[in-house]
Each structure stands twice: as structure tokens, then as C-alpha cells.
Amino acid sequence: MALSEFECRKLEVELDRFIESTRPPLEIRDKLDTGYRVENQSVLLFEIRPRWDKPKDKMESPVAKATYSKTQEVWKIYWMRADLKWHRYEPMPTVDQLGDFLSLVDEDKHACFWG
């Protein structure tokens, strides 16, 4: 079951604040930027860059994913490994709040998210 419209709006406010605080300077955003998408019960954070073979086209590179489990009332955290599959973030597989997820991604103590 997807998040309610109210829950999505609340998440978007928090995500907008996070993205704005982590975005690169305005003068390089055409070469590197960050974004997010909310899909069903998941939040996906990604980098936006020009494609190497078609610089006018933009591509998204996944950074981190959090999926809300309503039954457990936790956010499950994932990172994308070199095999291009999502894997549980074992140092802290779940958090209670989206803000805790965003803090983990921002800190990136184990260099799993931003590399």
C-alpha cells in the first residue's frame, strides 16, 4: 500500500530541504546535481549527470533508497553495490524516521552512498 497524500507531502518538504542542502554550487549543476523521487513507499535519492556519450541527455545514478514498512513502522535502508542491485545497508538496516535516513546518507561514514 502506497503512502497517503499527506505523508507524501510531509516527506517532500523534508526531502526538498535535504536536497537543497546537499546540492552542488549553482554554476556546476548542469554537470552534477542531486534529486529524489517518491515511489509507492520508497524514497530514492540520485545524482543527475550528462550522459558521457550524449552530453545533452541527462542520466540518473542511484545513491540511496529507503522503503517504509507500515507494519514494522521503520524505514529499511538500501545502497546500490557494483552489481547494480539494491542491498540492505548492514551498518544500520532500519531507522525510525526519514530524517535519520537522510543523516546517514549525508554522513556516509562507510562510503556506500556517495562513493
Residue, then its C-alpha position, 0 to 999 in steps of 0.5 A: m500500500a502506497l503512502s497517503e497524500f499527506e505523508c507524501r507531502k510531509l516527506e517532500v518538504e523534508l526531502d526538498r530541504f535535504i536536497e537543497s542542502t546537499r546540492p552542488p554550487l549553482e554554476i556546476r549543476d548542469k554537470l552534477d546535481t542531486g534529486y529524489r523521487v517518491e515511489n509507492q513507499s520508497v524514497l530514492l535519492f540520485e545524482i543527475r549527470p550528462r550522459w558521457d556519450k550524449p552530453k545533452d541527455k541527462m542520466e540518473s545514478p542511484v545513491a540511496k533508497a529507503t522503503y517504509s514498512k507500515t507494519q514494522e513502522v521503520w524505514k529499511i535502508y538500501w545502497m546500490r553495490a557494483d552489481l547494480k542491485w539494491h542491498r540492505y545497508e548492514p551498518m544500520p538496516t532500519v531507522d525510525q524516521l526519514g530524517d535519520f535516513l537522510s543523516l546517514v546518507d549525508e554522513d556516509k561514514h562507510a562510503c556506500f552512498w556517495g562513493 
